[in-house]
């Protein structure tokens, strides 16, 4: 249901575009159904109808939890790179709590940030026309006090914090979702090393949200898209690609977050190898034309 925070957020920072351009351009009957879902629907239904704040977190966290459940896991880990003031991280914690209640899968949240705002840009690849040194500082103590017990805040350069973090990730609580909101190409290159661990430290498919790919100046030769391209070139068995046919699977097709949702495919994961992926029963397609 609507609360004061949702209303304030909808009317600030250009979020009204999501209402008047993305949402109200959808079919009327779907918006009417969404009103009923907002009032009476389950958490899964609200995620399906894009009724959660930061749907770009709600969808992949629920997706990861459901995939973990299929694989007999009881816990996953979700990550946010680029915490800044921390509103997104706190929202991620709330969505993790609600997803945990809906699925029974425990969810640990980890946020990564330098804690000192944006570093200097290296060159055009960091898109300095959009970002500059000192942007997005953090009030560390205030944020630390606000974070729930399920969340850990890691402060420092990703180049040094990620190896130590990966050493702590267990096969019993694999990484299920990664949000990359670090703005710069140079920062994204460092952040994507979080996908360099052992295959068992991940779900076979890990949703990856790339926040900074929607500006007019973003392209495959700068920013996060360039970092992804280089990652793919350097990793024969780990590939990041747009989340496959996601738009056609969504109730509402015009949501901008869909274009920013990618997936890391862990092709060397045991679940994606012939020996362990084999099913107990053979697949069969009946032919209704044969008697």
N, C-alpha and C positions, 0 to 999 in steps of 0.2 A: 504494500500500500504506500501511497505518497506520504512523505514526511518533509519537514522543513529543509533538511539537507538536500533531498532530491530536487525540491523546487528551486532552491538557491543555485544548485549546480546547473539546472536546466536553463536558467536565465543569465548565466555568466559564462565568460570565456568562449563565447561563440557557440555554446552547446545548444542554443535555440535552433541551430541549423539541423541538428539531429531530429528535432520535433517537426519543424515546418518544411524541411526539404526531404530528409530521409523517411521519417515515419508517416507523415500525412500524405506523402505521394504513393503510399502503399494502398492496396484495395480496402475499401471502406469496411467490408465485412470482416476482414482480418483484424482491423483496429477495434471493431466492436467486440469481437471474440476476445481480444487482448484485455479489454476492460473487465470482462468476467474472470479471466485468468488472473489478473492483478488482484481481484478481490477474493477469489475462492480457489485458485489453482495451487498445485503442489510446487515445490521448488523446481523440480525438473521442468514442469510446464512453464514456469516463469522464465527459466533460462531459454527454453525453446522459443518463447515469444519475445525475447529480447527485453525483458522487463527488469533486469538487474542493472545497477550502476556498475559501469565498466564490464559490459558484456564480453569484451575482449579477454577478460580474466575468467568470467563465470563459465563461458562455454568450454575453454580448454581445461580448466580445473575439473569440471564435471566429466568431461571426456576422459581425462587421465584416470580419474577415480574409477570410472566404469570399466576402463580397459584393465586396470589393476585387479579389479574384482574378478573379471573373467579369467585372469591368470592365477588366481588363488592367492594374491598378495593381500596384505592387510594394512599397508602403509605406503605412502608416496611422499616425495619431496617436490615442492614447487619453488621457483626462483624468480626474483625480480632484480634486474640489473639497471641501476639508475634510479635510486630511491628519492633523491632530492628532499623536498619537505616531508615526504612520507605518506601523503594522502592515498596514493596507489597501494602502498604496502599495507596500510591499515585496512583498506578495502579488500585486498587479497586475503588478509587474515579472516575477515568476516565471511567472505565467500568460501574460504576453506572450512570454516566452522559449519556453515550451512550445507556444504557439499558432504562433509563428514556425517552430519546428521541424516542426510538423505540416502547415503550409500553404505555407511558403516566403515568406510575406508579412512583411517587416520591420515592427516595431512600436516606435514611440517613445512613451514614457510621460512625462506631465507632471503634477506635483502642485502644487496651489495652496492656500495657507493664509496667514493673517495672521502666523502664527508666535507670536502673543501670547495665544492662547486666545480664548474668546468675548467679543465686545464687549457693552456694555449692550443689553438689549432695548428696542425702541422703544415697544411697547404690546402688547396682547393678541394681535396678529397674529403676534408672535414666540414665542408660547406660553411665557411666562416660568414657568409652572407646571412645565415640564419642563427648561428650560435657564436658565443664569444667567451673568453676567459672570465671566470667568476660567476657565470650564470648558474642558477638553481642551487644555491647554498642550502645547508641543512642545519637545523637546531638539534644537534645530536641528543642532548640530555632530555629535551622535551619529548622527542620522538621515542627515545628509549623507554621513558616512563609510560608512554601510551601503548606500547606494544604488548600484546598478550603473550602468554607462556609458550604458545606453539611457534613463535617467531624468533629468529635469530638475525641480528643486524651485524654484517661484516663490513668493517671500515678499512679502506686501504686501496692501493692500486691492484686492479684485477690480475695483473701479471704475477703478483706475489700471493694474493689471497686465494686464487682459484686452485692452485696445486694442493694447498693445505686442506681446502674444503673437499676436493675430490677424494683425498685420502680418507675422509670421514664418512663418505657415502657408502652405505651398505647395500647388498643385493636385496635385502628385505625391505628397504625403503628407497627404491630407485627414483631418479629424477623423472617427473612426469610432465612438467611444463616449464618453459623458460620465457620470460618477458625481457626483451632487449630494448631499453629506452635510454641509451647512452649518447644518442645524437651524433657523435663523431664516428667517422670511418675508423680512425686509429683506435678508439676505445672499443668499438665493436669487434675488431680483430682480436683484441685481448679477451673480450668476453666470450667469444665463440669457442675458446679453448676449453670451456666447461663441457664441451661435447667430446673431448679427447680421452675420456676415461675408459675403463673396461666396459664391454657391451652390457654386462649384467647390471651395471649401475644406472641403466636407463630402461624405460619402457621401449618396446621395439619401434614405436612411433611417438615422438615427443612434439606436441604442439609448440611452436615458437612464434611469439608475437613480436613483430618488428614495428616499433612505434613511429620511426622517423623515415618513412618511405613515401609519404603522401604529399610532400611539398612539391611545387611545380619544378623546382630545381633538382630534385632527386632523380637519379638515373643509375643504371648498372655500373657506371664508372666513378661513382662517388658514394659517400655515406654507407649506410648499413647494407645496401644492395651490393656494393663493391666488396665489402667484407664477406658477405655470403658467397659471392662468386669465387673469391680466392679460397675460401674454406672448401667449397666443393671441388675445386681443382686440386687441392692438396690432400683430399681424403677419398680414396677410392671406394671405401665402404661406408662412408657417412655422407649423406647428401641432404641439403636443406632446399625445399621446394615449396611453392604455394600449396596450401592445404587443398588436397585434391577435390575438385567439384564441390567445394563447400557451399558456394552461393546457391546451387540448385537444391541443396539439402536443407536450407534454412526457410523458415516460415516467411520472414521478411527479407527481401532480396536486396534492398537498397542501402543497408547498413554499411557505413564506411569501414568499420573494423574488419569486415570480411576480407578486404583487399590487403590488409596488413597481417593476416593470419597465415603462417607458414608451418611446415612440419619438418622436423629432423628425422630422417629415416636411418635407423641403426641397422644397416644391412648385415652386419656381422653378429647381430644378436642371436642367441641360440634359437629363439622362437621363429627366426626367419631362415633357418638352415633346414635342408631336407630331412635330416635324420630326426630332429626334434619337432619339426612342424607337422609330421605325418599324423593324420587323424586315425581314430580307431575304426571308423566306418567310411566306406567309399562313397563319394558323391554320385548321385544319380538324378537325371532329369527325365521325368515321365513324358511320354509323347501321347497326347490325347487323341491324335489322329490314327493311332494304331489300336486295333481291337484284339 
